[in-house]
Amino acid sequence: MLTPGLYHLLFISSALFFIGVYGFVTRRNLVTMLMSIELVLNSVNLNFIAFNKYLWPNGLDGLFFTIFIIAIAAAEAAVAIAIIINLYRSHNSIDVEQAEEMKY
């Protein structure tokens, strides 16, 4: 069976990154923006694992960084969902345009 090389993994990672950035920039829905941020974080995780496997195959640095990022992403998602729920309760919408008044 053919195993993917470093260039294949980097291509998939960059595609995930740019899909996440595109989704974050173009969407108005906060849940979709949160999912886009998760795509960006997953592309970073894929980079850590790929570079760890191909540059330092006996090390576990990439794995530890990935586990740390997954933990941070879980905490970030929990806080973001709590903010989205509170925004929906106060404005009956999760549109970004209506969230601008929360700045002040």
Phi and psi restraints in degrees (value plus and minus 20) as a CYANA .aco file:
   2 LEU   PHI    -102.0   -62.0
   2 LEU   PSI     102.7   142.7
   3 THR   PHI    -111.8   -71.8
   3 THR   PSI     123.7   163.7
   4 PRO   PHI     -89.4   -49.4
   4 PRO   PSI     120.1   160.1
   5 GLY   PHI    -105.4   -65.4
   5 GLY   PSI    -199.5  -159.5
   6 LEU   PHI     -83.0   -43.0
   6 LEU   PSI     -60.3   -20.3
   7 TYR   PHI     -85.3   -45.3
   7 TYR   PSI     -56.1   -16.1
   8 HIS   PHI     -84.8   -44.8
   8 HIS   PSI     -64.5   -24.5
   9 LEU   PHI     -86.6   -46.6
   9 LEU   PSI     -57.8   -17.8
  10 LEU   PHI     -88.4   -48.4
  10 LEU   PSI     -54.4   -14.4
  11 PHE   PHI     -85.6   -45.6
  11 PHE   PSI     -64.9   -24.9
  12 ILE   PHI     -83.9   -43.9
  12 ILE   PSI     -60.3   -20.3
  13 SER   PHI     -85.0   -45.0
  13 SER   PSI     -63.4   -23.4
  14 SER   PHI     -88.2   -48.2
  14 SER   PSI     -54.2   -14.2
  15 ALA   PHI     -84.0   -44.0
  15 ALA   PSI     -64.3   -24.3
  16 LEU   PHI     -80.8   -40.8
  16 LEU   PSI     -61.4   -21.4
  17 PHE   PHI     -82.1   -42.1
  17 PHE   PSI     -68.2   -28.2
  18 PHE   PHI     -92.8   -52.8
  18 PHE   PSI     -50.8   -10.8
  19 ILE   PHI     -84.7   -44.7
  19 ILE   PSI     -61.4   -21.4
  20 GLY   PHI     -84.4   -44.4
  20 GLY   PSI     -63.3   -23.3
  21 VAL   PHI     -86.0   -46.0
  21 VAL   PSI     -61.9   -21.9
  22 TYR   PHI     -81.7   -41.7
  22 TYR   PSI     -64.2   -24.2
  23 GLY   PHI     -84.5   -44.5
  23 GLY   PSI     -56.3   -16.3
  24 PHE   PHI     -89.8   -49.8
  24 PHE   PSI     -59.0   -19.0
  25 VAL   PHI     -97.3   -57.3
  25 VAL   PSI     -56.0   -16.0
  26 THR   PHI    -113.8   -73.8
  26 THR   PSI     -39.7     0.3
  27 ARG   PHI    -109.5   -69.5
  27 ARG   PSI     131.8   171.8
  28 ARG   PHI    -127.0   -87.0
  28 ARG   PSI     -33.2     6.8
  29 ASN   PHI    -104.9   -64.9
  29 ASN   PSI     110.2   150.2
  30 LEU   PHI     -86.7   -46.7
  30 LEU   PSI     -52.6   -12.6
  31 VAL   PHI     -87.8   -47.8
  31 VAL   PSI     -61.2   -21.2
  32 THR   PHI     -86.0   -46.0
  32 THR   PSI     -56.6   -16.6
  33 MET   PHI     -86.0   -46.0
  33 MET   PSI     -58.3   -18.3
  34 LEU   PHI     -83.7   -43.7
  34 LEU   PSI     -62.0   -22.0
  35 MET   PHI     -84.1   -44.1
  35 MET   PSI     -54.8   -14.8
  36 SER   PHI     -86.8   -46.8
  36 SER   PSI     -59.0   -19.0
  37 ILE   PHI     -83.6   -43.6
  37 ILE   PSI     -58.5   -18.5
  38 GLU   PHI     -84.3   -44.3
  38 GLU   PSI     -56.1   -16.1
  39 LEU   PHI     -83.2   -43.2
  39 LEU   PSI     -61.4   -21.4
  40 VAL   PHI     -83.6   -43.6
  40 VAL   PSI     -63.7   -23.7
  41 LEU   PHI     -85.1   -45.1
  41 LEU   PSI     -56.3   -16.3
  42 ASN   PHI     -88.4   -48.4
  42 ASN   PSI     -52.2   -12.2
  43 SER   PHI     -88.0   -48.0
  43 SER   PSI     -55.3   -15.3
  44 VAL   PHI     -86.0   -46.0
  44 VAL   PSI     -61.5   -21.5
  45 ASN   PHI     -81.1   -41.1
  45 ASN   PSI     -62.0   -22.0
  46 LEU   PHI     -83.4   -43.4
  46 LEU   PSI     -57.8   -17.8
  47 ASN   PHI     -83.5   -43.5
  47 ASN   PSI     -65.6   -25.6
  48 PHE   PHI     -79.1   -39.1
  48 PHE   PSI     -65.4   -25.4
  49 ILE   PHI     -86.8   -46.8
  49 ILE   PSI     -61.6   -21.6
  50 ALA   PHI     -85.2   -45.2
  50 ALA   PSI     -67.4   -27.4
  51 PHE   PHI     -87.1   -47.1
  51 PHE   PSI     -54.4   -14.4
  52 ASN   PHI     -85.1   -45.1
  52 ASN   PSI     -61.6   -21.6
  53 LYS   PHI     -88.5   -48.5
  53 LYS   PSI     -61.2   -21.2
  54 TYR   PHI    -114.2   -74.2
  54 TYR   PSI     -44.2    -4.2
  55 LEU   PHI    -118.4   -78.4
  55 LEU   PSI     -59.6   -19.6
  56 TRP   PHI    -151.1  -111.1
  56 TRP   PSI      57.6    97.6
  57 PRO   PHI     -85.2   -45.2
  57 PRO   PSI     -43.4    -3.4
  58 ASN   PHI    -113.5   -73.5
  58 ASN   PSI     -27.0    13.0
  59 GLY   PHI    -112.3   -72.3
  59 GLY   PSI     141.0   181.0
  60 LEU   PHI    -139.2   -99.2
  60 LEU   PSI      -2.2    37.8
  61 ASP   PHI     -82.2   -42.2
  61 ASP   PSI     -65.6   -25.6
  62 GLY   PHI     -82.4   -42.4
  62 GLY   PSI     -56.6   -16.6
  63 LEU   PHI     -86.1   -46.1
  63 LEU   PSI     -62.6   -22.6
  64 PHE   PHI     -87.4   -47.4
  64 PHE   PSI     -59.7   -19.7
  65 PHE   PHI     -82.3   -42.3
  65 PHE   PSI     -60.2   -20.2
  66 THR   PHI     -85.6   -45.6
  66 THR   PSI     -63.2   -23.2
  67 ILE   PHI     -83.5   -43.5
  67 ILE   PSI     -59.1   -19.1
  68 PHE   PHI     -83.6   -43.6
  68 PHE   PSI     -63.2   -23.2
  69 ILE   PHI     -86.9   -46.9
  69 ILE   PSI     -57.1   -17.1
  70 ILE   PHI     -83.6   -43.6
  70 ILE   PSI     -60.1   -20.1
  71 ALA   PHI     -85.8   -45.8
  71 ALA   PSI     -62.6   -22.6
  72 ILE   PHI     -85.1   -45.1
  72 ILE   PSI     -59.9   -19.9
  73 ALA   PHI     -86.0   -46.0
  73 ALA   PSI     -56.2   -16.2
  74 ALA   PHI     -85.4   -45.4
  74 ALA   PSI     -63.0   -23.0
  75 ALA   PHI     -85.9   -45.9
  75 ALA   PSI     -60.2   -20.2
  76 GLU   PHI     -84.2   -44.2
  76 GLU   PSI     -60.4   -20.4
  77 ALA   PHI     -86.5   -46.5
  77 ALA   PSI     -59.1   -19.1
  78 ALA   PHI     -84.6   -44.6
  78 ALA   PSI     -63.5   -23.5
  79 VAL   PHI     -87.2   -47.2
  79 VAL   PSI     -61.9   -21.9
  80 ALA   PHI     -85.5   -45.5
  80 ALA   PSI     -60.1   -20.1
  81 ILE   PHI     -86.5   -46.5
  81 ILE   PSI     -56.8   -16.8
  82 ALA   PHI     -83.7   -43.7
  82 ALA   PSI     -60.9   -20.9
  83 ILE   PHI     -85.2   -45.2
  83 ILE   PSI     -61.2   -21.2
  84 ILE   PHI     -84.9   -44.9
  84 ILE   PSI     -60.4   -20.4
  85 ILE   PHI     -84.0   -44.0
  85 ILE   PSI     -63.7   -23.7
  86 ASN   PHI     -85.2   -45.2
  86 ASN   PSI     -57.8   -17.8
  87 LEU   PHI     -85.3   -45.3
  87 LEU   PSI     -60.4   -20.4
  88 TYR   PHI     -86.8   -46.8
  88 TYR   PSI     -57.6   -17.6
  89 ARG   PHI     -85.7   -45.7
  89 ARG   PSI     -55.6   -15.6
  90 SER   PHI    -106.5   -66.5
  90 SER   PSI     -50.2   -10.2
  91 HIS   PHI    -137.0   -97.0
  91 HIS   PSI     -26.7    13.3
  92 ASN   PHI      37.7    77.7
  92 ASN   PSI       9.2    49.2
  93 SER   PHI    -180.8  -140.8
  93 SER   PSI     133.9   173.9
  94 ILE   PHI    -136.5   -96.5
  94 ILE   PSI      11.6    51.6
  95 ASP   PHI     -97.9   -57.9
  95 ASP   PSI     120.6   160.6
  96 VAL   PHI     -87.1   -47.1
  96 VAL   PSI     -54.1   -14.1
  97 GLU   PHI     -82.1   -42.1
  97 GLU   PSI     -55.7   -15.7
  98 GLN   PHI    -100.0   -60.0
  98 GLN   PSI     -35.3     4.7
  99 ALA   PHI    -102.3   -62.3
  99 ALA   PSI     -31.1     8.9
 100 GLU   PHI     -85.2   -45.2
 100 GLU   PSI     -47.7    -7.7
 101 GLU   PHI     -93.0   -53.0
 101 GLU   PSI     -27.0    13.0
 102 MET   PHI     -99.7   -59.7
 102 MET   PSI     -28.3    11.7
 103 LYS   PHI     -84.1   -44.1
 103 LYS   PSI     -56.5   -16.5
